[in-house]
Amino acid sequence: MAMAGPAFDPNGAVRFDLKSGAAADAKGARVVLVPSGALEALDAHALEALGTAIGRSCGARIASRFGGDGGVRGAALENVVTHLAGELAVAGVGAVSLERWGRAMVAVVGNPSVASDSFLGSVLAAAVGSASGRELAYAPLGRERGIARYFFGSKAAVERARTLSAQGKAHGDILAAVHEGGAS
């Protein structure tokens, strides 16, 4: 049975020291607030690297609240998702939720701050991976009405999802095909 885990508390998630001109996270690590437009000007490789760094930082904070990645893996999924959504909202990434399609896990980002799938997918994969102690692969499933979806799974399943997405398939069709293929 999954444990509930701690409640997400955004108080003090970002601290400003106006006298010294510094911003820091709850653990005291320095952060820089960057306009989304400045990120949009970066190339895909730079956005992916930056997204990975942001995601790892968010995931590490989640894991520390749960007593490590084992605590995250043993916690109730809903509680972990609440922490993930809270961390990524504080970081300004967007409104994150999770959809389950059978055994498939799909991260949903409403009102994403950056249009790049390399950035958003990397943030999500690194956050969940860092929190859970597992390396994750992702495939963008498309965007509609200000919502972006990302599938997480094995490398084989992700490659299949990427191929189908590149062919213009809808996210529901992609997930059905991935399930039929037996890869997750």
C-alpha positions in Angstrom: 0.0 0.0 0.0 1.4 3.4 -1.0 2.1 5.9 1.8 0.6 9.3 1.7 3.9 11.3 2.1 4.2 15.0 3.1 1.9 17.7 1.9 3.3 20.2 -0.6 4.0 23.6 1.0 5.1 26.4 -1.4 5.9 28.8 1.4 9.5 29.8 1.2 10.0 27.9 -2.1 11.7 31.0 -3.6 13.4 33.5 -1.3 14.4 37.0 -2.2 17.2 38.9 -0.5 16.8 42.3 -2.0 19.7 43.8 0.0 22.2 41.4 -1.5 20.3 41.1 -4.8 19.9 37.3 -4.5 17.1 34.9 -5.1 17.4 31.3 -3.8 15.3 28.1 -3.5 14.2 26.7 -0.1 17.5 25.0 0.4 19.5 28.2 -0.3 20.7 27.3 -3.8 20.8 30.5 -5.9 18.3 30.9 -8.7 17.9 33.4 -11.5 14.5 34.5 -12.8 14.6 34.4 -16.6 11.9 35.7 -19.0 10.3 33.0 -21.1 11.1 34.9 -24.2 14.8 34.7 -23.5 14.5 30.9 -23.3 12.7 30.8 -26.6 15.8 32.3 -28.3 18.0 29.4 -27.3 18.6 26.4 -29.6 17.0 23.0 -28.9 20.2 21.6 -27.4 20.6 24.5 -24.9 16.9 24.3 -24.0 17.2 20.6 -23.4 20.2 21.0 -21.1 18.5 23.9 -19.2 15.3 21.9 -18.9 17.2 18.9 -17.5 18.9 21.1 -14.9 15.7 22.7 -13.8 13.9 19.3 -13.7 16.7 17.6 -11.7 16.6 20.5 -9.2 12.8 20.2 -8.8 13.1 16.4 -8.5 15.8 16.5 -5.9 13.7 18.8 -3.7 10.7 16.3 -4.1 12.9 13.4 -3.2 14.3 15.2 -0.1 10.8 15.8 1.2 10.0 12.1 0.9 13.2 10.9 2.5 14.8 9.9 -0.8 13.9 8.3 -4.1 12.7 5.1 -2.3 10.2 7.2 -0.4 9.0 8.7 -3.6 8.5 5.3 -5.2 6.7 4.1 -2.1 4.4 7.1 -1.9 0.9 7.5 -3.2 1.1 8.6 -6.9 -1.4 11.4 -6.2 0.9 12.9 -3.5 4.0 12.7 -5.7 2.1 14.4 -8.6 1.0 17.1 -6.2 4.7 17.8 -5.3 5.7 17.6 -9.0 3.0 20.0 -10.0 3.9 22.4 -7.1 7.6 22.4 -7.8 7.1 23.0 -11.6 4.5 25.7 -10.9 6.9 27.5 -8.6 9.5 27.2 -11.3 7.1 28.8 -13.7 7.0 25.8 -16.1 3.2 25.5 -16.3 0.3 23.7 -14.6 1.3 20.0 -14.5 -1.0 17.0 -14.1 -0.8 13.4 -14.9 -3.1 11.2 -17.0 -3.0 7.4 -16.9 -3.8 5.5 -20.1 -3.8 1.9 -19.0 -0.2 1.4 -17.9 1.0 4.5 -19.8 1.9 7.6 -17.9 1.3 10.9 -19.7 2.3 14.3 -18.2 0.1 17.2 -19.1 1.3 20.7 -19.0 -1.3 23.4 -19.2 -0.3 27.0 -20.0 3.3 26.0 -20.7 5.8 28.9 -20.3 8.0 27.8 -23.2 6.9 26.4 -26.5 9.8 24.0 -26.9 9.1 20.3 -26.5 12.8 19.7 -25.9 12.6 22.0 -22.9 9.3 20.9 -21.4 10.0 17.2 -22.0 13.4 17.4 -20.4 12.1 19.3 -17.4 9.4 16.6 -16.8 11.7 13.6 -17.4 14.5 15.0 -15.3 12.1 16.0 -12.4 10.3 12.6 -12.3 13.6 10.7 -12.9 15.5 12.6 -10.2 12.6 12.3 -7.7 12.2 8.5 -8.3 15.8 7.6 -8.9 15.0 6.3 -12.4 16.1 7.4 -15.8 13.1 8.2 -18.0 12.6 8.7 -21.7 9.8 10.9 -23.1 8.0 11.5 -26.3 6.0 14.7 -27.0 2.4 13.8 -28.0 1.3 17.1 -29.3 -0.4 20.3 -28.2 -4.0 21.4 -28.3 -5.7 24.5 -26.8 -2.7 25.5 -24.6 -2.1 21.9 -23.4 1.1 19.9 -24.1 1.3 16.1 -23.5 4.3 13.9 -22.9 4.4 10.1 -22.8 6.9 8.4 -20.5 8.0 4.8 -20.8 10.7 2.4 -22.0 13.0 3.5 -24.8 11.3 1.2 -27.2 7.8 2.5 -26.4 9.0 6.1 -26.5 10.6 5.6 -29.9 7.4 4.1 -31.2 5.4 7.1 -29.8 7.9 9.5 -31.4 7.6 7.9 -34.7 3.8 7.9 -34.6 3.7 11.5 -33.4 6.0 12.5 -36.3 3.4 10.9 -38.6 0.8 13.3 -37.2 -1.2 10.8 -35.2 -3.4 12.0 -32.3 -2.2 11.3 -28.8 -5.0 8.8 -28.1 -4.1 6.9 -31.2 -0.4 6.9 -30.3 -1.1 5.6 -26.8 -3.4 2.9 -28.2 -0.7 1.8 -30.7 2.0 1.8 -28.0 -0.2 -0.5 -25.8 -0.9 -2.8 -28.7 2.8 -3.1 -29.3 3.3 -4.3 -25.8 6.0 -1.8 -24.9 5.5 0.5 -21.9 
